[in-house]
Amino acid sequence: MKTKLKKDTKISDLRPEYNLKLHLKDGIRGKYSERYREGTNIVLLAPDVAEVFPTEESVNEALRLVIKLTKVRSKVKKNFN
């Protein structure tokens, strides 16, 4: 049996049993933020770059190629000097 919502009740409102003020009254904002930042390395891509590299894997693959090319270039420089 489906329950009907009251006309004055918004669908996005939480139920009374989910009163966050009661459940989060002892919470400390940002308690774990420093620990989170230490274990995270987030880089924001410019919109034009994000269009070309839409996934994490594609970005990593491209950067690994740049690393390999840099190593090859430095080896070539050493051989010519």
Beta strands, then each sheet from edge to edge (+ up, - down):
end
